Amino acid sequence: MEQNVFTLINEDGREIKYIGLNVVENPENGQRYLIYTEADNAKEITGKQIDLYACAYNKENGRIVLDPLTSEKEKTLIKNFIEDNTRIA
């Protein structure tokens, strides 16, 4: 699972490690979205609520680019995917 770990810098300049959990593709336009959580959360005992994040996922010039969700349609797509694929412990 180590290949799914990446680091982002928050607005305070602090580096935070995240784990990519899933990539969702919009069937209408092929846009891909990354669902992820903080790496520390992924190590927690199952049954505990964790925060999930999502962003648009693109590759530009061989680099991965993450952009915020910008429309309600994108947010609804991600929300529906999470609801359809989450098991309650």
ROSE-4610 file (N, C-alpha, C; in Angstrom, 1 decimal, always signed):
// ROSE-4610
residu = [M/M/M/E/E/E/Q/Q/Q/N/N/N/V/V/V/F/F/F/T/T/T/L/L/L/I/I/I/N/N/N/E/E/E/D/D/D/G/G/G/R/R/R/E/E/E/I/I/I/K/K/K/Y/Y/Y/I/I/I/G/G/G/L/L/L/N/N/N/V/V/V/V/V/V/E/E/E/N/N/N/P/P/P/E/E/E/N/N/N/G/G/G/Q/Q/Q/R/R/R/Y/Y/Y/L/L/L/I/I/I/Y/Y/Y/T/T/T/E/E/E/A/A/A/D/D/D/N/N/N/A/A/A/K/K/K/E/E/E/I/I/I/T/T/T/G/G/G/K/K/K/Q/Q/Q/I/I/I/D/D/D/L/L/L/Y/Y/Y/A/A/A/C/C/C/A/A/A/Y/Y/Y/N/N/N/K/K/K/E/E/E/N/N/N/G/G/G/R/R/R/I/I/I/V/V/V/L/L/L/D/D/D/P/P/P/L/L/L/T/T/T/S/S/S/E/E/E/K/K/K/E/E/E/K/K/K/T/T/T/L/L/L/I/I/I/K/K/K/N/N/N/F/F/F/I/I/I/E/E/E/D/D/D/N/N/N/T/T/T/R/R/R/I/I/I/A/A/A]
num = [1/1/1/2/2/2/3/3/3/4/4/4/5/5/5/6/6/6/7/7/7/8/8/8/9/9/9/10/10/10/11/11/11/12/12/12/13/13/13/14/14/14/15/15/15/16/16/16/17/17/17/18/18/18/19/19/19/20/20/20/21/21/21/22/22/22/23/23/23/24/24/24/25/25/25/26/26/26/27/27/27/28/28/28/29/29/29/30/30/30/31/31/31/32/32/32/33/33/33/34/34/34/35/35/35/36/36/36/37/37/37/38/38/38/39/39/39/40/40/40/41/41/41/42/42/42/43/43/43/44/44/44/45/45/45/46/46/46/47/47/47/48/48/48/49/49/49/50/50/50/51/51/51/52/52/52/53/53/53/54/54/54/55/55/55/56/56/56/57/57/57/58/58/58/59/59/59/60/60/60/61/61/61/62/62/62/63/63/63/64/64/64/65/65/65/66/66/66/67/67/67/68/68/68/69/69/69/70/70/70/71/71/71/72/72/72/73/73/73/74/74/74/75/75/75/76/76/76/77/77/77/78/78/78/79/79/79/80/80/80/81/81/81/82/82/82/83/83/83/84/84/84/85/85/85/86/86/86/87/87/87/88/88/88/89/89/89]
x = [+0.8/+0.0/+0.9/+2.1/+3.0/+3.0/+2.7/+2.7/+1.5/+0.5/-0.6/-0.5/+0.7/+1.0/+1.6/+1.0/+1.6/+1.5/+2.3/+2.4/+1.9/+1.1/+0.6/+1.0/+1.1/+1.5/+0.2/-0.2/-1.4/-1.2/-2.2/-2.1/-1.1/-0.9/+0.1/+1.5/+1.7/+3.1/+3.5/+2.5/+2.8/+2.6/+3.6/+3.4/+2.6/+1.6/+0.7/+0.7/+0.9/+0.8/-0.6/-0.9/-2.2/-2.1/-3.2/-3.3/-4.4/-4.2/-5.2/-6.0/-7.3/-8.1/-8.8/-9.2/-9.9/-9.9/-10.0/-10.1/-11.5/-12.3/-13.6/-13.6/-14.2/-14.2/-15.7/-15.8/-17.1/-17.4/-18.5/-18.8/-19.2/-19.6/-20.1/-18.9/-17.8/-16.7/-15.3/-15.2/-13.9/-13.1/-13.5/-12.7/-12.6/-11.4/-11.1/-11.0/-11.4/-11.4/-10.7/-9.9/-9.2/-9.9/-10.1/-10.7/-9.5/-9.3/-8.1/-8.4/-7.5/-7.6/-6.2/-6.1/-4.8/-4.2/-2.9/-2.3/-2.4/-2.4/-2.5/-3.9/-4.9/-6.3/-6.4/-5.7/-5.8/-5.2/-4.4/-3.8/-4.7/-5.8/-6.7/-7.4/-7.9/-8.7/-10.0/-10.4/-11.7/-12.8/-13.8/-15.0/-15.0/-13.9/-13.8/-14.1/-14.8/-15.1/-13.8/-13.6/-12.5/-13.0/-12.2/-12.5/-12.0/-12.9/-12.5/-12.4/-11.5/-11.4/-11.4/-11.7/-11.8/-11.3/-10.7/-10.2/-10.2/-10.2/-10.0/-8.6/-8.4/-7.1/-6.7/-5.6/-5.2/-3.7/-3.2/-1.8/-1.5/-0.5/+0.0/+1.5/+2.1/+3.5/+4.2/+3.5/+4.0/+3.9/+3.3/+3.1/+1.6/+1.3/+0.0/-0.5/-1.6/-2.1/-3.5/-3.6/-4.8/-5.5/-6.8/-7.5/-8.8/-9.2/-10.5/-11.7/-12.7/-14.0/-14.6/-15.2/-15.7/-17.2/-17.8/-19.3/-20.1/-21.3/-22.2/-22.3/-22.3/-22.4/-21.2/-20.0/-18.8/-19.0/-19.4/-19.6/-20.6/-21.7/-22.7/-22.2/-21.4/-20.8/-20.0/-19.1/-18.2/-19.1/-20.0/-20.9/-21.6/-22.2/-22.9/-22.0/-20.7/-19.8/-19.4/-19.2/-18.8/-20.0/-21.2/-22.3/-22.6/-22.4/-22.6/-21.5/-20.3/-19.2/-18.7/-19.4/-19.0/-19.7/-19.0/-19.6/-19.6/-20.7/-20.7/-20.3/-19.3/-18.7/-19.6]
y = [-1.2/+0.0/+1.3/+1.1/+2.3/+3.2/+2.6/+3.4/+4.3/+4.2/+5.0/+6.2/+6.3/+7.4/+8.6/+9.7/+11.0/+12.1/+13.1/+14.2/+15.5/+16.2/+17.5/+18.5/+19.8/+20.8/+21.6/+21.7/+22.5/+24.0/+24.7/+26.2/+26.8/+25.9/+26.4/+25.9/+25.3/+24.9/+23.5/+22.8/+21.5/+20.4/+19.5/+18.4/+17.3/+16.8/+15.8/+14.6/+13.4/+12.2/+11.7/+11.4/+10.9/+9.5/+8.8/+7.5/+7.6/+7.3/+7.3/+6.0/+6.1/+4.9/+4.4/+5.3/+4.9/+6.0/+5.6/+6.6/+6.3/+7.4/+7.3/+8.0/+7.4/+8.1/+8.5/+9.7/+10.2/+9.6/+8.8/+8.2/+9.1/+10.3/+11.3/+12.0/+12.3/+13.0/+12.4/+11.3/+10.6/+11.3/+12.4/+13.0/+12.0/+12.0/+11.1/+11.8/+11.2/+11.8/+10.9/+11.4/+10.7/+10.8/+9.7/+9.7/+9.3/+10.1/+9.8/+10.2/+9.8/+10.2/+10.3/+10.9/+11.1/+9.7/+9.6/+8.3/+7.8/+8.7/+8.4/+7.8/+8.3/+7.7/+6.3/+6.0/+4.7/+3.6/+4.0/+3.1/+2.8/+3.6/+3.5/+2.1/+1.8/+0.6/+0.7/-0.4/-0.3/+0.0/+0.6/+1.0/+2.4/+3.1/+4.5/+5.3/+6.4/+7.3/+8.0/+8.1/+8.8/+9.9/+10.9/+11.9/+11.4/+11.6/+11.3/+12.6/+12.7/+13.9/+13.4/+14.4/+14.1/+15.3/+15.0/+16.0/+15.5/+16.4/+16.0/+15.5/+14.5/+13.8/+13.9/+14.5/+14.6/+14.4/+14.1/+14.0/+15.1/+15.9/+16.9/+16.8/+16.7/+16.6/+15.5/+14.4/+13.3/+13.5/+14.6/+14.8/+14.7/+14.3/+14.2/+15.5/+16.0/+17.3/+17.0/+17.6/+17.4/+18.8/+18.9/+20.1/+19.9/+21.0/+20.9/+20.6/+20.0/+19.8/+21.2/+21.5/+22.8/+22.9/+21.7/+21.8/+20.9/+21.2/+20.3/+18.9/+18.9/+17.6/+16.7/+17.3/+16.5/+16.0/+16.9/+16.5/+15.4/+15.5/+14.5/+13.1/+13.1/+11.9/+11.2/+12.0/+11.4/+10.9/+11.7/+11.3/+10.0/+9.9/+8.7/+7.5/+7.7/+6.6/+6.1/+7.1/+6.7/+6.0/+6.5/+5.9/+4.5/+4.3/+3.0/+2.0/+2.4/+1.5/+1.5/+2.0/+2.0/+1.0/+0.2/-0.7/-0.1/-0.2/+0.3/-0.9/-0.5/-1.6/-1.7]
z = [+0.0/+0.0/+0.0/+0.2/+0.3/-1.0/-2.1/-3.4/-3.4/-2.5/-2.4/-1.5/-0.9/+0.1/-0.6/-0.3/-0.8/+0.3/+0.1/+1.0/+0.4/+1.2/+0.8/+1.9/+1.5/+2.5/+2.7/+4.0/+4.3/+4.3/+4.6/+4.6/+5.7/+6.7/+7.7/+7.4/+6.3/+5.9/+6.4/+7.1/+7.7/+6.6/+6.6/+5.6/+6.3/+5.5/+6.0/+5.0/+5.5/+4.7/+4.5/+3.3/+3.0/+2.2/+2.3/+1.5/+0.6/-0.7/-1.7/-1.5/-1.4/-1.2/-2.4/-3.3/-4.5/-5.6/-6.8/-7.9/-8.6/-8.7/-9.3/-10.6/-11.6/-12.9/-13.2/-13.7/-14.1/-15.5/-15.6/-16.8/-18.0/-17.6/-18.6/-19.3/-18.6/-19.2/-19.0/-18.3/-18.1/-17.0/-16.4/-15.3/-14.2/-13.6/-12.5/-11.2/-10.1/-8.8/-7.8/-7.0/-6.0/-4.6/-4.0/-2.6/-1.7/-0.6/+0.2/+1.7/+2.6/+4.0/+4.5/+5.7/+6.3/+6.7/+6.4/+6.7/+8.1/+9.0/+10.5/+10.7/+10.0/+10.2/+9.7/+8.7/+8.1/+9.0/+10.0/+10.9/+12.1/+12.2/+13.4/+13.4/+14.5/+14.6/+13.8/+13.2/+12.4/+13.3/+12.7/+13.5/+13.9/+13.7/+14.1/+12.8/+13.0/+11.9/+11.4/+10.1/+9.6/+8.6/+8.4/+7.4/+6.1/+5.1/+3.7/+2.9/+2.0/+1.1/-0.3/-1.2/-2.6/-3.4/-4.6/-5.5/-6.9/-7.8/-9.2/-9.4/-10.2/-10.3/-11.8/-12.2/-13.5/-13.6/-14.8/-15.1/-16.1/-15.8/-16.7/-16.8/-18.0/-18.2/-17.3/-17.1/-16.3/-14.8/-14.4/-13.0/-12.6/-11.4/-10.9/-10.4/-10.8/-10.3/-9.7/-8.4/-7.7/-7.6/-8.0/-8.0/-7.2/-6.5/-5.7/-6.6/-5.9/-6.6/-6.7/-7.9/-8.1/-8.4/-8.5/-8.8/-7.9/-7.7/-6.9/-7.6/-8.9/-9.6/-9.3/-9.2/-8.8/-7.3/-6.5/-5.0/-4.9/-5.7/-5.6/-6.1/-7.2/-7.7/-6.6/-6.0/-4.9/-3.8/-3.3/-2.2/-2.5/-3.6/-4.0/-4.1/-4.6/-4.6/-3.2/-2.3/-1.0/-0.3/-0.4/+0.2/-0.3/-1.7/-2.3/-1.9/-1.5/-1.3/+0.1/+1.0/+2.4/+3.2/+4.0/+4.9/+6.3/+7.0/+8.3/+9.3/+10.1/+11.0/+12.2]
